[in-house]
Amino acid sequence: MQNLNQWIGEGNISQKPILRYTNDSTRPVVNFHVYVDNTYRSKKNLDGEVLYRKRTSKIPVVAWATKAEIVSKKYNKGDKVRIIGRLRTRVVERNGVKVSAFEVVLEDISLIEKA
C-alpha cells in the first residue's frame, strides 16, 4: 500500500511562468511560485477579542512536459489558481551548505481568477 502524497492550494502566481528545457533540450519544464495566504490566531486584545493575522507563504511549483507548455502559454503573473500536486524534496547547495528544499510537482492547475 502506498502513502498519500497530495498537496492542494490556492493562490496567486508570483511571476510569468517561462518555458525552458532540460540540459539535454528534450523535456519542457516551468518553475514558478504561488503566493498562498493563510490566517492564524494571534492573541486577544484588551477587550478580549481574538485577533487574527495573515501570513503569506511562497510555494515553489514545477511543471513538466505538456503541463509546462500549457502553464507557460495560459497563465500569467497575478492569476489566482488552484494547484493540485505532490510534494517533492531535494537537497540543494546554498552558500556551500547543503539544505533540504521542497517543491510541488504540478498534477493539475485551474484558473480561479485572471489578473
Secondary structure, DSSP 8 states (H G I E B T S, - for coil): ------EEEEEEESS----EE-TTS-SEEEEEEEEEEEEEEEEE-TTS-EEEEEEEEEEEEEEEHHHHHHHHHH--TT-EEEEEEEEEEEEEEETTEEEEEEEEEEEEEEEEE--
